[in-house]
Amino acid sequence: MDVVLHLPVVPNVELVAAKAVETVGGALGMHQTGIEAASVAIVEACLNAMEHGGGQMVIRMSSENPEGKSCLVIEVEDQGEGFDPAEAPRNSASRVHGCTSKRGWGLTLIRELMDEVQIRSNPGQTLVRMRKYVESAP
């Protein structure tokens, strides 16, 4: 199953991507908590792409089955200036209390909510690739 969305940078377009995650995750048999985690992660990735990228975003969703474990793979691509992922802020949940800034948490949330995250960024293209494994209901 492959889904590709070309989304313009307009208000609330990240909700279109989240709805697509709900639909694809449900079709894969993903538990609701996994779907919710992946939905929040794609919203954060889209918001980052909208703020730092240029032009439209390209969202790709597919299913993979590495080593017999089904998973949802999500890619969010933009055409921004790029950044060094190693230099990106790494906030931690332990810093939430007492922290006055609400900025810079997107990548942290993505990393905490998804099972695997890879980021490639160069001038003109940033690609955030996220993987969430399908787990059976508890």
C-alpha positions in Angstrom: 0.0 0.0 0.0 1.5 3.3 -1.1 0.0 6.8 -0.6 1.6 10.0 -1.9 0.3 13.5 -1.0 1.5 16.7 -2.5 0.4 19.3 0.0 0.5 23.1 -0.3 1.6 25.2 2.7 -1.8 26.4 3.8 -3.3 26.6 7.3 -4.4 23.3 8.8 -3.0 21.2 5.9 -1.2 19.0 8.5 -4.6 17.7 9.5 -5.0 16.2 6.0 -1.8 14.3 6.6 -2.9 13.1 10.0 -6.2 11.9 8.6 -4.3 9.9 5.9 -2.2 8.3 8.7 -5.4 7.3 10.5 -6.7 5.7 7.4 -3.6 3.9 6.4 -2.8 2.8 9.9 -6.3 1.4 10.4 -6.0 -0.5 7.1 -2.8 -2.0 8.4 -4.5 -3.1 11.6 -2.5 -0.8 13.7 -3.7 -0.3 17.3 -5.3 3.0 18.1 -2.4 4.2 20.3 0.0 3.6 17.5 -2.2 5.5 15.1 -2.4 8.4 17.5 1.3 8.5 18.0 2.0 8.4 14.2 -0.6 11.1 13.7 1.0 13.5 16.2 4.4 12.7 14.7 3.3 13.5 11.2 1.6 16.7 12.3 4.9 17.8 14.0 6.9 16.9 10.9 4.5 18.8 8.7 4.6 21.9 10.9 8.4 21.8 10.8 8.3 21.5 7.0 5.8 24.4 6.7 7.9 26.6 8.9 11.3 25.8 7.6 10.7 24.3 4.1 9.9 26.0 0.9 7.0 25.4 -1.4 4.8 22.3 -1.1 5.4 19.2 1.1 5.5 15.7 -0.2 4.2 13.0 2.1 4.7 9.4 1.4 3.2 6.5 3.3 3.8 2.8 2.8 3.8 -0.5 4.6 6.9 -2.6 5.0 7.4 -6.0 6.6 11.1 -6.2 7.7 11.9 -9.4 9.5 8.2 -10.3 9.5 7.2 -7.2 11.5 4.6 -5.1 9.7 5.1 -1.3 10.0 3.9 2.0 8.7 6.6 4.1 7.0 6.0 7.8 6.7 8.2 10.3 4.8 7.8 14.1 4.9 9.9 16.0 2.4 10.3 19.7 1.9 12.5 22.0 -0.2 13.9 24.2 2.5 17.4 25.4 3.2 18.3 22.3 5.2 19.8 21.9 8.6 22.3 19.7 10.4 20.1 17.0 12.2 23.0 16.5 14.7 22.8 20.1 15.7 19.0 20.1 16.2 17.8 20.7 19.7 17.2 17.5 21.7 14.8 18.3 24.5 13.9 15.6 27.0 10.7 14.9 28.8 12.4 15.6 32.1 12.9 19.2 31.0 9.2 19.8 30.4 8.6 21.1 33.9 10.1 24.5 34.4 10.7 25.0 30.7 9.2 28.2 29.5 9.8 27.7 25.7 7.2 25.8 23.7 9.5 25.9 20.6 11.9 23.3 19.5 10.0 20.2 20.6 8.9 18.9 17.2 11.8 16.6 16.5 11.9 15.4 20.1 8.2 14.4 20.0 8.7 12.7 16.7 11.7 10.7 18.0 9.8 9.7 21.2 6.5 8.7 19.4 7.9 6.7 16.5 9.9 3.5 16.6 12.6 4.7 14.2 13.4 8.1 12.8 15.9 9.1 10.1 16.6 12.6 8.9 18.5 13.6 5.8 18.9 17.3 5.1 20.7 19.3 2.5 20.1 22.7 1.0 17.0 22.3 -1.1 15.7 19.1 0.5 14.9 17.7 4.0 13.5 14.3 4.3 12.1 13.0 7.7 11.6 9.2 7.5 9.6 7.6 10.4 8.6 4.1 11.1 5.9 2.8 13.5 5.5 -1.0 14.0 2.1 -2.4 13.9 1.4 -3.9 17.3 -1.6 -6.0 18.2 -4.2 -4.6 20.6 -3.3 -5.1 24.3 
